[in-house]
Amino acid sequence: MTKTFCIILTILAFAGCSSDPTEQAPTPTDTMYFPPLTGNTWETKSITDLKWNQTAVQPLLDYLELKNSKSFIILINGRIVIEKYFNNHSATTNWYWASAGKTLTSTMTGIAQQENLININNKVSQYIGTGWTSETLAQENLITCKNLLTMTSGLDDSTDDVDPASLIYKAEAGKRWAYHNVYVKLQDVIAKASGQTWQNYFNTKLRDKIGMDGTWVQLGVNSVYTSTSRSMARFGLLMLNKGKWNNNQILNETYFNEATTTSQNINLGYGYLWWLNGKTSYHLPQSQLTFAGSVIPTAPNDMYMALGKNDQKIYVVPSKNMVIIRMGDAADDVNLALSDFDKTLWTKINALYQ
């Protein structure tokens, strides 16, 4: 599945550092709102109250519909400002997160660590046993849970499979960044350490605590999360609030800060399975090249992102108290890797402030 993940769009065409395009926009000062754990009640905030540009809304929605979107949500301080569904999708329809769900695995890893079930600095084989790769025992024992979180396992990324025969030595752990499905081994680590199934532990420790719906579905080698768009928005809101839901600290802030900060010195645009905007350089999946500038130069520099196949997206922007959700089919199914969807989308979002 990795080979189809062209999740960072328009990068090659838009390399180079840029200033934050929304830095002059006023930051809303409302208190943070969290929707009830059950029911459909969710507070809203109007475009008028925010003093946004009403004439910019329809061009944004038209563009989203043109680009095969199924849903789009903007939250400010947890309140819904824009919520729109397209192409027979609805608020009750489930859709897959694809690799945007990697951030769920990252969050669960942090929760397991704060419960003293695991330590991300420990080797993976401590939890799931040796022989989970085709490396020598010495090579395999260098791979830590943190290497899986940061995509620095050193394993060959030319295959999507994660069976031992496919997990072949490419470089020493920590020496090479490569986007790889092997992160799913963290789910096995957590299941073993907790004595529960991955899904049960996830539901108990995260999903039910923030009122999400949805389930994990096995697709090939990947366990992919599917949910409604509002459930994706709930997770984005939790991450905007640094792991705290209302008065309940679900993920400790120390781990949250590590997860949303550059995690290694190879790909500066990557944390613990989160993509980071506003860095001086970044790498792309399936590439060892370093590109100068911000991943999405038209977007705020402090943004961190969950990005998945066919343009599943969670954008979290702390400086604007903003969460943005986009679910749908690929924005450009003709030439995914060269699509300018993210750049253009953020140009239209920025127009809301002008």
Secondary structure, DSSP 8 states (H G I E B T S, - for coil): -GGG---STTTGGG-B----TTTTS-----------SSSS---B--HHHHT--GGGHHHHHHHHHHTTEEEEEEEETTEEEEEEE-TT--TT--EE-GGGGHHHHHHHHHHHHHTTS--TTSBTHHHH-S-SSSS-HHHHTT-BHHHHHHT-S-B--S----SGGG--B-S-TTS-----GGGGHHHHHHHHHHTS-HHHHHIIIIITTTT---EEEEETTEEEEEE-HHHHHHHHHHHHTTTEETTEESS-HHHHHHHTS--SSS-TTBSSS-EESS-SEE--TT----EEB-SSTTS-TT-EEEEETTTEEEEEEGGGTEEEEEEES-S-SS-GGG--HHHHHHHHHHGGG-
